[in-house]
Amino acid sequence: MLFLKYEDLIEKRPDHVQLLELFTGVENIDPRTFDVKVNTYEGSEAEGHAPDQYIRPAALTKSDRAAVLDQAGKVMERLYSDLAKAA
């Protein structure tokens, strides 16, 4: 299992793309792939879509953070110590 912190992937992209290639066996990953933010269909906001196919995620609630810690445990505490404090 490979754990990557999103912030590290963005900040140190070449190193983490290489790590992903080594871990998955996939070669020549295009780093620009990580610039694409797609989480909905292109369309009307009234229908729950967005013109650019991206809807910014809502902040996690205290209950959400507790559920993440319950499922991901010690790994999340190591990666995101501030999440553990806020739960």
C-alpha positions as CSV (number, residue, x, y, z in Angstrom):
1,M,0.0,0.0,0.0
2,L,1.3,3.4,-0.9
3,F,0.3,6.5,1.1
4,L,0.8,9.9,-0.5
5,K,-0.1,13.2,1.0
6,Y,-1.9,15.4,-1.6
7,E,0.1,18.5,-0.6
8,D,3.3,16.7,-1.1
9,L,2.2,15.4,-4.5
10,I,1.5,19.0,-5.6
11,E,4.6,20.5,-4.0
12,K,7.1,17.8,-5.1
13,R,5.3,16.5,-8.2
14,P,8.3,15.0,-10.2
15,D,9.4,13.0,-7.2
16,H,5.9,11.7,-6.5
17,V,5.2,10.9,-10.1
18,Q,8.3,8.8,-10.2
19,L,7.3,7.1,-7.0
20,L,3.8,6.3,-8.5
21,E,5.5,4.9,-11.6
22,L,7.7,2.6,-9.5
23,F,4.8,1.5,-7.2
24,T,2.3,0.9,-10.0
25,G,4.6,-0.2,-12.8
26,V,3.0,2.4,-15.1
27,E,5.5,4.2,-17.2
28,N,5.6,7.8,-18.5
29,I,2.9,9.3,-16.4
30,D,2.2,12.7,-17.7
31,P,2.5,15.1,-14.7
32,R,-0.1,17.4,-16.2
33,T,-2.7,14.7,-15.4
34,F,-2.7,16.1,-11.8
35,D,-3.7,19.5,-13.1
36,V,-7.1,18.2,-14.3
37,K,-9.9,18.6,-11.7
38,V,-12.9,16.6,-12.8
39,N,-15.6,15.5,-10.4
40,T,-18.9,16.2,-12.2
41,Y,-20.3,16.6,-15.7
42,E,-20.1,19.8,-17.6
43,G,-23.4,21.6,-17.4
44,S,-25.8,23.6,-15.3
45,E,-25.1,24.4,-11.7
46,A,-28.8,24.0,-11.0
47,E,-28.5,20.4,-12.0
48,G,-25.5,19.8,-9.7
49,H,-22.9,20.2,-12.4
50,A,-20.3,22.9,-13.2
51,P,-19.2,24.7,-16.4
52,D,-15.6,23.6,-15.9
53,Q,-16.5,20.1,-14.5
54,Y,-15.1,21.0,-11.1
55,I,-17.0,21.5,-7.9
56,R,-14.9,22.5,-4.9
57,P,-15.3,20.0,-2.1
58,A,-17.0,21.1,1.1
59,A,-14.9,21.2,4.3
60,L,-15.0,18.1,6.5
61,T,-17.2,18.4,9.6
62,K,-15.9,17.2,13.0
63,S,-18.0,14.0,12.5
64,D,-16.4,13.5,9.0
65,R,-12.9,13.9,10.4
66,A,-13.7,11.4,13.2
67,A,-15.0,8.9,10.6
68,V,-11.8,9.3,8.5
69,L,-9.6,8.7,11.6
70,D,-11.7,5.7,12.6
71,Q,-11.1,4.1,9.2
72,A,-7.5,5.3,8.4
73,G,-6.2,5.3,11.9
74,K,-2.6,5.8,12.6
75,V,-1.6,6.6,9.0
76,M,-3.8,9.7,8.9
77,E,-2.5,10.8,12.3
78,R,1.0,10.6,11.0
79,L,0.3,12.4,7.8
80,Y,-2.2,15.0,9.1
81,S,-1.5,15.6,12.8
82,D,-3.9,18.7,12.7
83,L,-6.8,16.4,11.6
84,A,-6.3,14.2,14.7
85,K,-6.3,17.3,17.0
86,A,-9.6,18.6,15.4
87,A,-11.5,15.3,15.7
